[in-house]
Amino acid sequence: MTHAVPPITLDTMPVGATATVVHVSPGAIADGGAGLARRLMELGFVPGEKIRMLKRGMPGGEPLAIKVGNATFALRRFEAALVSIQPE
């Protein structure tokens, strides 16, 4: 019997880990709201897409370097927190 790992948000993903995007939530209106979620999806953060956490910046762990397909993007933690993922 296997237990599925519950989804987490991208901002909590460890460096070197891979995952699959499950959902992108709209953020707070002050942070761009649905427009930010739409932009993340335009960049490739869509349900079913495989991603990999490459690196965390210093100090404070920002930005996060995320590989999506053949592209690498730098996200702030509050942006990454909008992306729900299923760890592998």
Secondary structure, DSSP 8 states (H G I E B T S, - for coil): -------EEGGG--TT-EEEEEEE----GGGTHHHHHHHHHHHT--TT-EEEEEEE-TTTT-SEEEEETTEEEEE-HHHHTTEEEEE-
